[in-house]
């Protein structure tokens, strides 16, 4: 790793970025409060996400948390000090940042350990893949606080596991163990070392044509919410993007020469 610094080289509290080749790991770094999301942290996370969005050399992004938890959601101590307008500001900011995470062109992987509750779970749901440690506990617990999931949970979870099960989790504020979440189709995998699993997946993805991967992600994500005919049009337009690339020609040349292709994202 190149060290825990932000993308401008400054010490990055409360969010740190570690780069290992073509994989970036974004670390929520407020371990003393289990990485609760106050406004400053949310703003910084948004800045990091925007910086990574334009990095052609980064081919996968991992999100995780420092210390004993992934993220326990909104910082309730801060929330108690806010007026209604400030609460609306905070919720909108979290919603916007998680939407930006979802829209990252690079594949994204959440690595969950300890608690991933409320907004923390919503951050994981905004990622393409989710790996969890065996001790992980997750859930959308907002109704127990007389609010609702406000950063995408009511929309992303039903699309992932179906509306009936999503309603059950949201209405009851129930927490799931990692094994339960895996059985419900929420997690990609559960293991003693989910970060290693995530890095392995990221490196496997990074071996492929980066433009092709980003276009495939675009086609899948945009196609989910439209009818099949429109989805096929989206796929066709995504395919058009890869046809003139140098990477496509490199793949054909490597096949002819019986060697591994070298993709440059061009």
N, C-alpha and C positions, 0 to 999 in steps of 0.2 A: 504494500500500500504506500501511497505517496504522502500519507499523513492526514491528520484530521483538520483540514482547512477548507475554507470555502473556495469558490471558483476564482476569486480574485487574490487568493493567497493569504487572506486575513484569518485570524483565529475566528472560528465559526460557532459562536454560541447564539442561539440555542439549537441550531441545525448545523451538522457537519457533513462534509462530503469527502468520501474516500474514493480514489480512482485506482483501478488495477487493470491496466491495459485499456480495453474497450468497454469495460464494465464500471459503472459508477454506483457507489453505495451511499444513499442518503440516510443519515442517522439523526433521528430526533434526539436532542441531547439536553434533556431536563430530568436526569435520573432521580433527583431529589423529590420530584412530584410525579414520578412515573410517566414523564413525558406529556403531561397535560398540556393542552393547546391554549395558551393565552394569545392575545392579539399579536404581540411581538413575534412569537414563534410562528404563527400562521402567516404573517407577512413575510417573514424570512423564508419559510418553506416555499411560498409562492415565487419569491425571487430565485431560489435555487432551481425550481422546476422550470421557470422561464429560461434560465441560463442553459439548462441541459437540453431544452427543446431544440436549440439551434446548433448543438454540438454534433457534427457529422461523424466525429471520431468516437463518440460514445454509442454503443450498439445495444446496450441493455442497462436498465436502472433497477437497483434493488432498494427497497425502503425498509428500514428497521428502526428499533429504538435502543437507546443506551440503558444499562442498568437492569432492573428487575421486570420491566414491562415494555411492551410495544408502544402502547399509548392508551391512556384511560379516558380519552375524550377531552371535552372542554374543561378548562381550568375553572372549577366551581368557586374557588376562593376569589378569583378575579370577577367572575360572573356576579357574585353577590354585591360587588361595589358598583355595578353598571346600572345606568338608567335604561329605560326601554329602547331609546334610540340607539344607545351603544350596544345593547344586546342584538338588535337588528343588524347593526354594522358588523359585529363579530360573526354572526351566523352567516350572513351573506358572504363575508370574506372566506370563511371555511368552505362554504359551498363552491365558491369560484375557484379556490385553490385545488380542491379535490377534482373538480371538472377539468382543470388544467392537467392534473396528474393523469386522468383518464385519457386526455387528448394527446399525451406525449407520443411522438411518432415511434419512439423506441419501445420494445416490450418492457413491461414493468412487473416486478415480483415483490410482493410483501413477505417479509420474514417475521413471523409472530412468535413472541415468547411472553410468558406471564399474561398480563391482562391486555386485551384489545376490546375496549368497551366504547359504546356511543360513537363519538367522532373518530376514535381510534379504529374501530371496526369499519366505519365508513371509509376511512383512508385505505384500508386493506381491500375493501370491495371495489374501490376505484382502480385497483391494479389488475393486470391481466392474469396473474397467477398468485397463489397464496400457499406458502409452506409454513408449518407451525411446529414448535417444539411440543413434546408430549405433555408438558405442564401448562400449555396455553389454555386460556379461558376467554371466550369472546361472546359478544352479544350486543344488541341494540336495546339499551336499558333506559332509554329516555322517558318512556311513559311512567316509570317509577318516580320520576322527578316532575311529573305533570307537564311534560313537553313531548314533542315527537322528534324522531330523527329528522334533522334539518339540513344535512349535508349529503343527501343522495340515498340514504338508507332505505327509504320507502319506495324508491324506484329501482335501485340496483339489485337489492336482495330478491324481490319477486322475479326479476328477470333471470336470476341465477338459479333459484330453487323452486320457483312457482309461487303464486299468490297465497295459497292456503297455508303453506308452511311459513312463509314470510310473515303473514298476519299473526300466526301463532307466536312466533318469536317476538314480534314488535308489540303486540297487545299484552303479552304476559311479562315483557321485559326479562325473559328467561336467558340465562347464560348457558352456553354450550362448552363442553370440553373439546379438546382438539379432536379426539376420536369421533365424537358425535358430529362435529362440524365436517369432518371428512366423509362420514357416512351420509350426510345430508347433501354432499356435493359442493360444499363451500370451499374446501381446501384441495390443493393439488397433491399434497402429501403431508405426512406427519412423521417426524423422526427425531432422534436425539440431537442431531445437528442440522437444523433446517437451513442455516446459512450456507453450509457446504452444498446442500441440495440445490439451493437457489443459484449459487455460483456455477455449479455444474450445468444447470439448465441454461443460464445466461451464456456460458461459453459455447454450449452446443448451438444455441441460436446464432451467436456471433460468427460462427464459421460460415454461415450462409450469406447470400447477397444482401447487404444491408438495405438497399433501396427496395428489393423484392420483399423483404420482411416488413418494412414499414408500409408498403402498399397492400400487402396481405392483411396486416392489422387494420388498415383503413377500410378495406373492403368488408371484412368481417364486422367491424364495429358499426359502420354506417348501414350495412345491410340488415342488421338485426331488427331495426324498427320500421322497415318498409316491406312492401309486398315483394314476392319473388321476382317478378318482372323488373321492378325498379332495382332490386338487389343485383340482378344479372347485369344491368346497365352500369351500376357502380363498379362491379367486378371488371367489366370490359374497359372502363375508363382507367382503372388502376393498372390493368395489363398494358394499356397504351403507354403508361409512364415508363415501364421497364424495357420496352422494345428498343429504344435508341441508346440504352446505357452501355458503357464500356464493360461493365460487369457481365452483362449477358453474353457479349462476344468473348470475353475471357473464359467464361464457363464452357463455351463450345470449343474454344481452342484447347483448354485443359483436358476436355474429354478426348479430343483428337490425339493429344500428346500423352494421354494416360498419366496425368499428374493431378495434384490437388490445385484447384483454382485459387488465385490470389485476388480477393475482392477489395476494391478501394472506395466503394460507395460513389462511383462515377458512372 
